[in-house]
Amino acid sequence: MRLCFIDYDREMALVATHLNKETGKREIIGVGRLSRDPNIPESEFALLVTDKYQRSGLGTELLRRLIRIGHEQGLETITAYLLPNNNGMRAVSLKLGFSLEFEDGLIHARLPLEQEALA
């Protein structure tokens, strides 16, 4: 069964799959998502990578692609709220240039997008 409904003015989702050699079927191993209010040039990202594929670079690649999509959509900023003990997401965010600040018990990750960077 496939259920995918996206309002492209508000959301973008990337899905990473892997062919399971035992079953011969594709399995979802990661999802990256941008969600935004179309009236403001900012978007919040979310990532999910299955345990088996964590620390494989998949989360980094999904976020890299979300950043590129943000550039293409003319966004000014991409943000996320991270749990303080999510060291993997903190490392990925820092690696890709996000600033991290503690805010109300969470970590606010923020990346200003410079449109000329893709020119």
N, C-alpha and C positions, 0 to 999 in steps of 0.2 A: 504494500500500500504506500502511496506517495501523497502527502498532503503538504503543499507549499503554496502559501498565499502571501505575496509581498506587495505592499504599496511602495513603489519605487521612489515616490516623492518623500517618503518618510523612512524607508528601510532598505538596506541592502544586506544580503546574506551570502556568504561563501560556504560551500560544503566540500570538505575533503573526504574522499572515499578510498578504500583499499580493497583489492580483490582477495577475498578469503580463498586460499587454495584448497582448503578442505571442503568447502561447500560450493565453490564456484560462483558465489554471489558477492556483489559489492556491498561493503559495510561502511557506514558513516564513521569516520574516526576523528573528525573535527569540524567545528562550525565557527565562523567569524561573522559578526553582525555589526552594522552601523545603524543606529536609530536616531532620528532627528525630528525636530519641529521644522517644517519647510519654511517658516517665517524667520528663522534665525540661522546664521551660518556656522553652527556648531553641531557636533554629533557625538553621541556616546557609543563606545565600542564595547563588545562583549565577546569573549572567546571561550570555547569549550573544546578540550582535547581529551580523548579517552586515556585512561591511565597507561595503557600499553604504549602509547605514542607520545607521552609527555617526555620532555627533555630530548626530543628527537629533532627539534628545529621547526616542527609543524606550526606551533603557536606563533613563532617569530615570523614565519612566511605568511601565515594568514593575516597577521597584523600589518606586515609590510604591504600586502595587497589592499587591505582596507585603507591604509594611509594614501596609497596611490589613487584609489577610488575617491577618497575625500578631496584630494587635489583636483581631480577631474570634475568633481561636482562643485568646485569653488568654495569649499568649506574653509573657514578661518581657523577652526580649532577642533581637535578630537580629544575627548576626555573619557575617563572611566573612574569608577570607585572600586578599589581593591581591598580585600581583607588584609589586615596587617600581617597575618601569618602566611600569606600566599607569596612565598619567596620567588617562585618561578615567574609569576606575572610581574612582580616588581623588577626582576632581572631583565625580562623581555622589554618591559616599558623603558627602563633606563637605557638599555642597549639601542633602542630605536629613537632615543632623544627626548622622551617624555620627562617632564619635571614631576617630582613626587612630593606631596605635602600632606601631613596628617591633618585630618579635618573630621571632627565629630566621631572619633573612634575608627575611622576608615582612612585609607590613603587615596587622595585625589591625584590621579595621573592626568597630565595635561600636555598636549603637544600643539603649539601654534603651527599652522601650515603656511609656508611662504610659497605663494603661487609661482614666483619666478624660479623656484628651485627645480621645477620640472621642464622649464623652457629649454 
